[in-house]
């Protein structure tokens, strides 16, 4: 089971576990989670590079990813919108494969 927790207010998104929906290396749910993780990382790196983030840290390892981010002053809406757009993908995976993905958002 992949568990995903997201808090826009606190500025973090954590992912732990494996979906277990296929053989390692051939698990489509894990592949989707991984693609979304790397998309989020690329977007946050871009926002950091253009000064929209006051703080940013990401760690991605097999079976674990952690993103911590804080918007620069005046840029909260842009940062939240960017992360929320990708978080929708995690939410959709949880709805389509609830036996493999659990998504929780803390507002």
N, C-alpha and C positions, 0 to 999 in steps of 0.2 A: 504494500500500500504506500502510495506517495501522499504525504501530508504537506499541504501548502498553507501557510499562514501569512496574511498580509494586513498591515496596519498603515493606512495612508497617514493617519495623524501622527504616529510614532516614527514613521519613515523607515519601515523595514518590510522585507518579504523573505520568508524562510521556506526552504523545500527540503524534505527528508524522505528517504526511502526509495524503494523500487516498486514499480507497478505490478510486476509478476503476471503480466498478461501474455507473456511469450518467453521464448528462450533468451538468455542473455545475448545481447547483440542483435536480436531480432524482435524485440519488444516494441511494438508501434506506439504504445502509450508512453513508455519511457523516452522514445525518440521524440515524440511531440513535446514532452516536458523539457527535454534537453534543448530543442530548437527554441522554445519560448524563453528559456533561461539565457541562452546566448543572444537572443534578440533584445531582451531586457538589458543585458550587460552592455551591448553595443550602443543602445539608446542612452543609457546612463553615462557611459564614457563620453559620448558626444555632448550631452548636456554639461558634464563636468568640464570638458575641453573648451566650451564656449562661455563658461562662467555662470551657468545657471544653478550650480550646486555649491553650497558652502561646505559640505562634507559628503564624502562618498567612499564606500568600501564594498568590495564584492569578493566572495570566495566561492568558487565552483569546483567541486570534486565529485567523483562518482557517488551517487546516492545522497548528495548533500549540496545545497547552494544557499548562500546567505547574501542578501543585499541590504545595505544600510545607506540611507541617503537623507540629506537635509537640503532643502531649497535655499538658494541665496535670497536675500531680501528682495521682495517684489516678484519672485519667480515661482512661487508656490503653485499657482494654477497650471503653469506649463509642466512642472515636474509631476504633479499629481495626474494630469491628463495623460502624460506619456506612460507612466507606470500603470494607470488604470486601463489604458487601451490594451496593454499586454496581459494584464491580470484577467481580462475578460476571456482570454484564451485558456487560462488555467481553470476558470470557473466553468467554461463550456466542457472541458475535459472531465471535470468532476460530475457534471450533469449527465454526460454521455457514458461515463464509465465509473459509476459510484463505488463499484467493488474494487477499483484500482486507484482512485484518486479522491482525496478528501480536501476540500478547499474551504478555508475559513477566513472571513474578512472582519477585522475589528475596526469599527468606525468611531 
